[in-house]
Amino acid sequence: KGATAITISAAGAVPARFARIWGHTEIAFNAKTQVAWGSRKIEVALVLDNTGSMSSSGKMDALKTAATNFIDTLQAVATTPDSVKISIVPFDTSVKAGTTYSNANWLTKYYIPAAQQPSWNGCVMDRDQSYDVDDSVPNPGVLSTLYPARMCANANLAPIMPLTNDFNALRTRITEMQPSGNTNVTIGVSWGLATLSPDNPMTGALPFGTADLEKFMIVLTDGDNTQNRWTTSQGAIDARTALACAAVKAQNVKLYTVRVINGNATLLRNCATSATMYFNVSDASQLDPVFQQIASSIKGIRLTN
């Protein structure tokens, strides 16, 4: 257990044929080779719908169970401290980066009234278009590239957990999730990608394209897009979500999507890396088997070359 390489040794002798003319009856050999096994590192972003509709049909409780068991499964194959890292991105119409980033140079409080800025409670809305759908590095000198702080519409929205191998902290964050608010899948996907990027605003990931590294994202939602920074038009928000998914796949992040009872099936199916990586869940009780299926797929990639 915990081995990262297999060494194969062989020794012996084979009968000599042509060498007999030089007086040799056999030829000895001794060979050794080493192959890597289970050496791939994995980084996984869990992008999880925390909107109000998740309070119905047992969906939030089932999600907490499924996500916790998913973390347990991947922890079991974390043979070295940095081999498996996971982030969690709860979302509604915004995400909660957390007040620890209050003075970060990638954040702007320009859109919050001056009197409220000192009491900012950690939430962030969509970046200016077209930065809202990708992981372009924010430039402190260019306002449109920065992440706009906003006062949380849902103060109980669980904060983002950046990539970590602290599995206990990940499980605790899952327990803190509470459903409330409207749906903006785009911001969840974009921040999922941000947690998998080595650049600001989250800097804990390895660079894209690192050898023996695989990155994954799992996006779960139970409803249609209903509100983003600019509109309540589902079609307009869906278009942003599609672009965000394309940005994820352009970085060779393997993208799974899970639709729970409701939501735009076509959008989510097309967002996934392939049709086989889209899951349509008709009952909340199916979430745990689905997450275990995804975990098994990721685990298989972790343990092979």
N, C-alpha and C positions, 0 to 999 in steps of 0.2 A: 504494500500500500504506500502511495506517495512517490513511487518510482517515476522518473521522467525519461528514462531511456532503457532500452533492452540491448544487451550485448550478446551477440551470437558468435561462438567460437567453434571451429572445426579443425581436426587434425587427423592424419592418416597417410596411407600410401596407396597408389594405384599401379597396376602392372605396367611396365614399360613396353612399348612396342618398337617404335623406331629407334629408341635409345639403346636397344640391346646391342646394336652394332658397335656401341662404345663401351660395352661391358656392364650396363646398368640393367638390372632385372625389375626394379620398381622405382617410382618417383615419389618422394615424400612431399606432403603439403601441410601447411599450418596457416589458417586464416582466421581473422577476427573482424567483425564489423559491428557498428553501433548505430541504432536507429532511434530517433526521438519518438516518444510515446506520451500522449496526453499533455503535450507541452503548450498547446494553444491557450492564450489568455482570452477571456471574454469580458465584454462590457455590455450591460443590458440596461435599457431605459424602460421603466414601466410607466406608461402614460395613461392615467386612470381618471375616468369621468367621475366627478364628485358633485354633479348637479342634482337639483331637487328630485328629479324623476328616479334617481337611484334609490330613493327611500321606499319605493313601491316594490311589490312582488318579491321581497326578500333579497333584492339585488345587491345592496351594499353589504349585508352580512355574508352573502355567498362570495362576493368579491374579496372581502377581507380573508376569508378562509382560503380561497384559491390563491391569492397573492402570497399569503404566509406559507402555504405548502410549496409554492413555486420557489420561494427563497430558500426553504429548507432543502429542497431537492438540489439546487445549485450549490448550496453550502457544502453538501456532501461530496462534491467533486472538486472543491477548492483545496487542492493538495499543497499549494504554496500560498502565502499571504496575499500576493498580488495577482493570483490566477483568475479570480472571479470578482468582479465589481458590479454593483447594481445601483441605479438611481431610481427615484420615485418622483413623478410629476403629477400631483393631483391638479385638476383644472375644473373651472366652470366657465365664466366669460373672461377670466383672468387667471393668473397663477400668483402664488405668494412666494416671492424670492426670500423675504425675511428682512427684518430691520437691521440685521448685522451688515447689510449692504448699503446702509443709508448714505454713506459718503463715497461709494464706489464711483470710479470715473466713467463707468459705462451706463450709469443711471442718471436720468434727468427728472427733476420735480417740477419742471416747467408747467405742466398741465394741472398741478395742484394749487389751489389758492394759497398765497403766501402765509396766511394765518394758520393754515392746516399743515403746512410742510413739516414743522417740527414734530407733529404727532402722526406722521406717516406710519401706517401699520403693516407695511411690507408687500402690498400687492403691486403687480405690474400688468399693464395692458399691452395690446399689440403695438409693435414698432410701426413707424411710418412705412407705407408701402414703397418699394417692394421688399424692404428689409424684414417685413413681418413674416415672411415665409421661408427664410433661410438662416444660416448661421454666419452671415457676414460679420466680420470683426467690428465692434463698435469703435468709432473714432471720437474721442472726447471733444474734438473741435468741430464736429459736424452733428448738429442736433438731430437730424433725421435718422442717424444711425444708432442713436442711443435708445435704451429701454425706458419707456415712460412709466414712472411711478404713478399709482392711483390709490385712492383710499379704497380699502376692500369693501365690496358690496356685501360679501359674506365674511365677517370677521373670523368665523370658525373654519375657514378653508385651511386645510393642512398645508404646511410649507413644503416646498420642494426639498427633497433629500438628494444632494449631489452624489455623484458616484462614490461608493464606499464599499469596503469589505467588512464593515461593522454590521454583521447580520442581525444582531440584537437590536441595534438602532433602526435598521430597516423594518423589522417586525413591529417595533414600537410605533413607527410612523404610520404603518398600515392601520393600527388600532385607532389612530387619531383622526382618520378620515370621517367626515360628516357630510351628508348630502344637502346641497342648497344651491339655488341660483339657476341661471340659464346656461346654454351650451355654446361653446366656441372651441371646436376640436382643433382649429388651426393653431391656437396659442399653445395647446398641449403638445402638439406635434413639434412645433418650433422649439419649445423649451426642452422637449425630449432630446432633440438634436443638439441643443446647446449643452446639455449635460454630457453628451458624447463627444464634444469638441474640446480640444486642448486650450482653446482661446477663451477670453472673456465672453460671457459673464461667469461661466463655470469652468474651472481650469484643471479639473482632476483627471481628465481623460488622456490617454495616449494619443499621439497624432494618427490621423487617418492614414491607412496604408502601412502601418507598422507591421513588420514581419511577425507571423504566428499570432496575430490578433484578429478576433472577429467581434464585430459590433452588431447589436440587435436592438430593436425597439418593438414593444408590444403596445398597441393603442386599443383601449377598450372604451366603448361608449354605448349608451342605451337610448340615444335620441338624435333627432335632427339638429343641425346647427340653427340657433335661434337669435344670437346676438353677438356682435363683435364691437370693436371700438367705433365703427362708422355706421352700421346698419343692422336692421333686423331681417333683411332679405335672405332667406335660406340659400337661394341660388347664388347670390353674390358671395356669401360666406363659404359655401361649398367650393366655389372656384378658388378661394384662398387656400382651403384645406388641400385641394388637389395639388396645388403648387408646393405646399409645404411637404406633402408626401413625396413629390418628385425630387425635392431637395435632399430628403433623407436617402432615397435610393441612389441619387447621384453620388453620394459619399460611400456607396457600397455597404450601407447599413442594411441588414436583413430586417424587413418590416413585416410584422404580423399585425393583423387587425381582428378585433372581436366585436361583433354586433350583438348586443343583449336585448332581445325581444323587439326593440324599435330602433329606428335610425335609417339612414340612406344606404341601403345595401349595395347599390351600384358604386357609390363613392368609396365605401370602405373596401369593397372587393378590388376596385382599381387601385386603391392606395397600397394594398399589400404587394409585396415583392412578386408573388405569384398567386394564382387562384387557390392553390393548396395551402397558402398561408393566411387565408381569410376564413374565419369561423363565424357561423350564424347560430347563435344560441337562442333557443326558443323558450327555455326555462332556466331560471337562475341556478338550479341544481346542477346544470351542465357545466357551470364555470370551472369547477375544480378539475374534472376530467380534461377539459380543454386546456387549462393552464398546465396540467401535468403532461399532456401531449406535446405542448410547446417546449416545456422544460426538458423532456426526453430528447427532443430534436436538438436543442441547444447543447445538452449534455453529450450527445453523440458527437457533435462537432468538436466540443472541448477535448474529448478523449481520442481523437483521431488526427491524422495529418493529411 
